[in-house]
Amino acid sequence: MYFEDCVFLLVCISVIVYIYRLFKKKEPRSQSSQLICCDDFEQYARDHVPADLFGYIAGGTGKRLTIPANIEAFKKVQLMTKIFHPVINVDLRTMFLGRVADLPIGIAPSSARSVIWPDGERCVARAADDMKIVSILPMLGSASIESIAKSAPSAVHWLQIRLCKDNAHMSLIHRAEDAGFEAIVVSADGARGLRCKQHKFPTKLNTECPNFNYKSVTTVLDQLIEPCVSWHDLDDVISETKLPVVLKGVLNPDDAIEAVKHGVQGIIVSNHGGRILDGVPSSLEMLPEIKSAIGDDVDLYFDSGIRTGSDVFKALALGAKGVFIGRPVLYGLSYQGEEGIKKVFNILTEELRIAMIHTGCSSISKISPAVIRK
Ligand SMILES: Cc1cc2nc3c(=O)[nH]c(=O)nc-3n(C[C@H](O)[C@H](O)[C@H](O)COP(=O)(O)O)c2cc1C
């Protein structure tokens, strides 16, 4: 009798353990270890952000050929070390449109911030304020121009616009001027790219659009954005504002030359992170050509595909004066809001510092094509 009881008990325990193991939720990889690089933050977001939202952020248009191309391009560029060239302290400050920023890394415009984290738009601005870096507010962002300026008074704010029907963007430009923004970034994209199901715009992102009197982002996209834009429209923006105008989304060296002729003060070499037209070259591949086409005529900036501090270093070495980060900011935001963004930037900064030390560059201005292996 006693023996049978024991056997019964053992069987019960085994069944309970089996069922527990079967239904136990697998612990996300990113939760069990510290987050030490941008890829860890991406993994964290993959594990914790709703799948449709993560798909929209990480994804892009078409067959998504350009997204991996942006990442791969950095792998093909190699750095050359310089030994016995003692550098311990590095100066990371650089100039963005004549204004000193503490880091050569700024925040690219992106949507979804307040859906990822409560009050996410202002979290981004406050993180930029704390780090004394440039932050670009998207015109379709989830907080108004004025409230962003108020919540982060010492950050360097630039406003990103897309050209709208009936010049609806002009009133935003004037509001940005009044609120103390320091530049207008014109995104050079007209028609929207097509996306497959997993990467589509999720309905939860169709929030209010406080910079316009529109109830939803899709209404603005459908009714207000001008799909067919020309250099004349850019001229109108340049002549309307007293602020410097930066053109974002340039890949073609001829366009860069044209943009300089039209009077822009900065260019961001960018394919918008592979989110507009799929199958274009990576931004990094085009950077040296654009640099040699325009020289030092205007400030040259870069985005698309940066995931490490040595990526930042490579873009600077190939001609960029500063770089902007898109998705990793959102991944940091999903981790711990403002603090999460600062953690991502601390990692990028530390990695950049290490690259500078090993290549003998004590300041950002010392980073040149000479540090790249030919
Ligand atoms: C979710 C999301 C929304 C974006 N929205 C905009 C936008 O409204 N306007 C714009 O010019 N770029 C937008 N971008 C592109 C970024 O500004 C930037 O060019 C791109 O993310 C850089 O590539 P990276 O993510 O590899 O750093 C968006 C990017 C993401 C991830």
The ligand as an SDF file (V2000), in Angstrom:
LIG
                    3D

 31 33  0  0  0  0  0  0  0  0999 V2000
    8.9530   54.1110  -37.4410 C   0  0  0  0  0  0  0  0  0  0  0  0
    9.7150   55.0900  -38.3030 C   0  0  0  0  0  0  0  0  0  0  0  0
    9.0570   56.2280  -38.7750 C   0  0  0  0  0  0  0  0  0  0  0  0
    9.7360   57.1380  -39.5770 C   0  0  0  0  0  0  0  0  0  0  0  0
    9.0980   58.2880  -39.9560 N   0  0  0  0  0  0  0  0  0  0  0  0
    9.7640   59.2110  -40.6910 C   0  0  0  0  0  0  0  0  0  0  0  0
    9.1500   60.4370  -41.0380 C   0  0  0  0  0  0  0  0  0  0  0  0
    7.9970   60.7200  -40.6680 O   0  0  0  0  0  0  0  0  0  0  0  0
    9.8680   61.3000  -41.8060 N   0  0  0  0  0  0  0  0  0  0  0  0
   11.1520   61.0320  -42.2230 C   0  0  0  0  0  0  0  0  0  0  0  0
   11.7710   61.8440  -42.9080 O   0  0  0  0  0  0  0  0  0  0  0  0
   11.7580   59.8720  -41.8840 N   0  0  0  0  0  0  0  0  0  0  0  0
   11.1040   58.9790  -41.1260 C   0  0  0  0  0  0  0  0  0  0  0  0
   11.7320   57.8030  -40.7790 N   0  0  0  0  0  0  0  0  0  0  0  0
   13.1030   57.5370  -41.2520 C   0  0  0  0  0  0  0  0  0  0  0  0
   14.1380   58.0420  -40.2520 C   0  0  0  0  0  0  0  0  0  0  0  0
   14.1070   59.4290  -40.1370 O   0  0  0  0  0  0  0  0  0  0  0  0
   15.5560   57.6320  -40.6830 C   0  0  0  0  0  0  0  0  0  0  0  0
   15.8230   58.1380  -41.9610 O   0  0  0  0  0  0  0  0  0  0  0  0
   15.7930   56.1280  -40.6720 C   0  0  0  0  0  0  0  0  0  0  0  0
   15.1130   55.5090  -39.6100 O   0  0  0  0  0  0  0  0  0  0  0  0
   17.2980   55.8790  -40.5570 C   0  0  0  0  0  0  0  0  0  0  0  0
   17.5850   54.5230  -40.6210 O   0  0  0  0  0  0  0  0  0  0  0  0
   17.8620   53.6100  -39.3120 P   0  0  0  0  0  0  0  0  0  0  0  0
   16.5210   53.3280  -38.7260 O   0  0  0  0  0  0  0  0  0  0  0  0
   18.5170   52.4120  -39.9040 O   0  0  0  0  0  0  0  0  0  0  0  0
   18.7550   54.4220  -38.3780 O   0  0  0  0  0  0  0  0  0  0  0  0
   11.0780   56.8990  -39.9500 C   0  0  0  0  0  0  0  0  0  0  0  0
   11.7380   55.7590  -39.4610 C   0  0  0  0  0  0  0  0  0  0  0  0
   11.0720   54.8690  -38.6490 C   0  0  0  0  0  0  0  0  0  0  0  0
   11.8090   53.6720  -38.1170 C   0  0  0  0  0  0  0  0  0  0  0  0
  1  2  1  0
  2  3  1  0
  2 30  2  0
  3  4  2  0
  4  5  1  0
  4 28  1  0
  5  6  2  0
  6  7  1  0
  6 13  1  0
  7  8  2  0
  7  9  1  0
  9 10  1  0
 10 11  2  0
 10 12  1  0
 12 13  2  0
 13 14  1  0
 14 15  1  0
 14 28  1  0
 15 16  1  0
 16 17  1  0
 16 18  1  0
 18 19  1  0
 18 20  1  0
 20 21  1  0
 20 22  1  0
 22 23  1  0
 23 24  1  0
 24 25  2  0
 24 26  1  0
 24 27  1  0
 28 29  2  0
 29 30  1  0
 30 31  1  0
M  END
$$$$
